[in-house]
């Protein structure tokens, strides 16, 4: 009688091999589902992070260029105009299809040889970046730039190649993601963000 009670208790307290295998299978299924969810969330986070980075890069570059372009032609004493032998107006933005150059006498010392008074922006297509040169050579200004274009506009908003007619600059910047997304087929997997701005320098109309 005692032996039967012992066997009965021992049988009720354990798991069979089949039960153990079922439990392990269920656990693996739950673990796989959790891992898949985590990986999807991580991927979504990475994509959103790159999108935010693209937007910030484009806006920061555009904001700085806008501030500098708006000061083009600044000549508080009129000395730059008087020093021109022909008496022509001080040129704040000369026409150039390959580079965007900005002149301004920011400190009023009657020249444009000081810091940030002679600025040139160029596009380095090989390295996908915009370079900024203030006299000491071009330095990387914005990276992962897929496209950088500028168009000179006259007072009527039409494109012009005449320096004296320039009244507005149209800037377009296309930034691409730092890394490609294998699940994003356009543009070889690189996501892009394009920002366009029309900038009117304050001093070119006078």
C-alpha positions in Angstrom: 0.0 0.0 0.0 2.8 2.4 0.9 4.6 1.5 -2.4 1.5 2.4 -4.4 1.1 5.8 -2.7 4.8 6.6 -3.3 4.5 5.7 -7.0 1.3 7.8 -7.4 2.9 10.9 -5.8 6.1 10.6 -7.8 4.1 10.3 -11.0 2.0 13.4 -10.3 5.0 15.7 -9.5 7.0 15.3 -12.8 6.8 16.1 -16.5 6.8 13.7 -19.3 9.3 14.2 -22.2 6.4 15.1 -24.6 5.2 17.8 -22.2 8.7 19.2 -22.0 9.1 19.3 -25.7 5.8 21.0 -26.2 6.8 23.7 -23.6 10.1 24.3 -25.3 8.5 24.6 -28.7 6.0 27.2 -27.4 8.8 29.1 -25.7 10.8 29.1 -29.0 7.8 30.4 -30.9 7.3 33.2 -28.4 11.0 34.1 -28.4 11.1 34.2 -32.2 8.0 36.5 -32.3 9.6 38.8 -29.8 12.9 38.9 -31.7 11.1 39.6 -34.9 9.2 42.5 -33.3 12.3 43.9 -31.8 14.2 43.8 -35.1 11.3 45.5 -36.9 11.1 48.2 -34.3 14.9 48.6 -34.5 14.8 49.0 -38.3 12.0 51.5 -38.1 14.0 53.5 -35.5 17.1 53.5 -37.7 15.1 54.7 -40.8 13.5 57.5 -38.8 16.8 58.5 -37.3 18.3 58.8 -40.8 15.3 60.8 -42.0 15.7 63.2 -39.1 19.4 63.5 -39.8 18.8 64.3 -43.5 16.2 67.0 -42.7 18.5 68.5 -40.1 21.5 68.6 -42.5 19.5 70.2 -45.3 17.9 72.8 -43.0 21.1 73.7 -41.2 23.0 74.1 -44.5 20.2 76.2 -46.0 19.9 78.4 -42.9 23.5 79.3 -42.8 23.7 80.0 -46.6 20.5 82.1 -46.3 22.0 84.3 -43.6 25.2 84.8 -45.6 23.5 85.4 -49.0 21.2 88.0 -47.5 24.3 90.0 -46.5 25.7 89.9 -50.0 26.6 93.4 -51.2 26.6 94.9 -47.7 28.7 98.2 -48.0 27.7 100.4 -45.0 30.1 103.3 -46.0 29.7 103.0 -49.7 33.5 102.8 -49.9 33.5 99.6 -52.1 31.4 101.4 -54.7 33.5 104.5 -54.6 36.7 102.6 -55.0 35.5 101.0 -58.3 37.3 103.0 -61.1 34.1 102.7 -63.3 31.9 103.9 -60.5 29.8 100.7 -60.8 27.9 99.3 -57.9 29.7 97.0 -55.5 29.1 93.5 -56.7 27.8 91.3 -53.9 27.1 88.1 -55.9 28.9 87.8 -59.3 27.4 85.4 -61.8 29.2 82.1 -61.9 27.7 78.8 -63.1 30.2 76.6 -61.1 30.3 78.3 -57.8 28.3 80.6 -55.6 30.4 83.5 -54.4 29.3 86.1 -51.8 31.0 89.5 -51.0 30.2 91.7 -48.1 32.0 94.4 -46.1 30.6 93.2 -42.8 32.7 95.3 -40.5 32.7 98.4 -42.6 36.5 98.6 -43.0 36.2 99.3 -46.7 37.4 95.9 -48.0 36.2 92.3 -48.2 39.4 90.7 -46.9 38.2 89.8 -43.5 36.6 86.7 -42.1 33.4 85.7 -43.8 33.4 88.6 -46.2 34.4 86.6 -49.2 32.7 83.2 -49.2 32.5 80.6 -51.9 30.2 77.6 -52.0 31.0 74.7 -54.4 29.7 71.2 -54.9 32.1 68.2 -54.7 30.2 65.5 -56.6 32.9 62.9 -56.1 32.6 63.1 -52.3 28.9 64.1 -52.2 29.5 67.3 -50.2 29.2 71.0 -50.3 32.5 72.9 -49.7 32.7 76.3 -48.1 35.8 78.5 -48.8 36.4 81.7 -46.9 40.0 82.2 -48.2 41.9 79.3 -46.7 40.7 76.6 -49.1 37.5 74.6 -49.4 36.3 72.9 -46.2 33.5 70.4 -46.0 30.3 72.3 -45.2 27.6 69.6 -45.6 28.0 65.9 -46.3 25.8 63.2 -48.0 24.6 65.8 -50.5 23.3 64.2 -53.6 22.4 67.4 -55.4 23.3 71.1 -54.9 22.2 73.7 -57.4 21.8 77.4 -57.4 20.1 79.7 -59.9 20.4 83.4 -60.3 17.1 85.3 -60.7 16.3 88.9 -61.7 13.7 91.2 -60.2 11.0 89.4 -62.2 12.0 86.0 -60.9 13.5 84.9 -64.3 16.9 83.2 -64.6 19.7 85.6 -65.5 23.4 85.3 -66.3 24.0 89.1 -66.0 25.6 90.0 -62.7 24.0 93.4 -62.5 20.5 91.9 -62.8 20.9 89.4 -60.0 18.3 90.1 -57.3 17.5 86.6 -55.9 19.1 83.2 -55.5 17.3 79.9 -55.8 19.0 77.2 -53.8 18.1 73.5 -54.0 19.7 70.9 -51.7 19.1 67.1 -51.9 20.5 65.2 -49.0 20.6 61.4 -49.0 20.8 58.9 -46.1 24.2 58.0 -44.8 23.5 54.3 -45.3 21.4 52.4 -47.9 18.3 50.5 -46.9 18.1 47.0 -48.5 14.3 47.1 -48.4 14.1 50.5 -50.1 14.6 50.0 -53.9 14.6 53.5 -55.3 17.9 55.4 -55.6 20.0 52.3 -54.9 18.5 52.1 -51.4 19.3 55.6 -50.3 16.5 57.8 -49.0 16.6 61.4 -50.0 15.2 64.8 -48.8 15.1 67.9 -51.0 14.8 71.4 -49.8 14.4 74.5 -52.0 14.6 78.1 -51.0 14.4 81.5 -52.7 16.8 83.9 -51.0 16.6 87.7 -51.6 19.8 89.6 -50.5 18.9 92.9 -48.9 21.6 94.9 -50.6 21.5 93.9 -54.2 18.5 96.1 -55.1 20.1 99.4 -54.1 
